[in-house]
Amino acid sequence: MKARSVILIAGVALALAGPAQPAVAQVRVGIGVEIGPPPVRTEVVAPRPAYPAEWVRGYWMWDPAVHRHVWVEGRWVRARPGYRWVDGGWRHSRNGWVWTEGRWRSGRLGRGPSAGEPVPERGGERR
């Protein structure tokens, strides 16, 4: 009787779980911030890694704990075959300043900057 109950419970749990599938959903959250990002910052690109990579520019992130923007350094990330990286950025709206996350977009791989090349940060433009 106990074995039958355990098997029944396990079967129901597996049925409710459904087939295993990779997660493909993206979540976007937009929160308005009254304080605009600081002026553009220039970064020096680190040497390109040995593997195929895309440069993700640094950006200003709003930190509600300290009630100000903090700088997130640019970095190389492993390239995704068939995709290119699109940088995130700040835009001004009637709700304040809103951040749009960077994302992978279908398309050919970008060249990326060369090591030592100064790259202006694009997410700090004021409009």
MONORUR-V927197 format. One record per pair of residues at least 6 apart in sequence whose ideal C-beta (glycine too) atoms are under 7 Angstrom apart, sorted by the first residue. I is the first residue (numbers start at 1). GAP is how many residues later the second one is. Records with the same first field share a line. If there is no record, write none. Layout:
BEGIN
I=GAP + GAP
END
This chain:
BEGIN
28=73
30=68
32=61 + 63 + 64 + 65 + 66
33=29 + 63 + 64
34=62
36=56 + 61 + 90
37=23 + 32 + 53 + 60 + 86 + 87
38=22 + 31 + 86
39=85
40=80 + 81 + 84 + 85
41=17 + 30 + 80 + 83
42=76 + 77 + 78
43=14 + 15 + 31 + 75 + 76 + 78
44=72 + 74
45=10 + 68 + 69 + 70 + 71 + 72 + 74
46=30 + 69
47=68
48=28 + 67
49=27
51=27
52=27
53=23 + 24 + 25 + 26 + 59
54=23 + 25 + 30 + 31 + 56 + 58
55=19 + 21 + 57 + 58
56=18 + 19 + 21 + 29 + 46
57=17 + 30 + 62 + 64 + 65
58=13 + 14 + 15 + 16 + 63
59=13 + 29 + 62 + 64
60=9 + 11 + 63 + 64
61=8 + 9 + 11
62=7 + 37
63=7
74=45
79=30
80=24
82=24
83=21 + 22 + 23 + 24
84=21 + 23 + 24 + 25 + 26
85=17 + 19 + 25
86=16 + 17 + 19
87=15 + 35 + 36
88=11 + 12 + 13 + 14 + 35
89=11 + 33 + 34
90=7 + 9 + 33 + 34
91=7 + 9 + 36
92=35
113=6
END
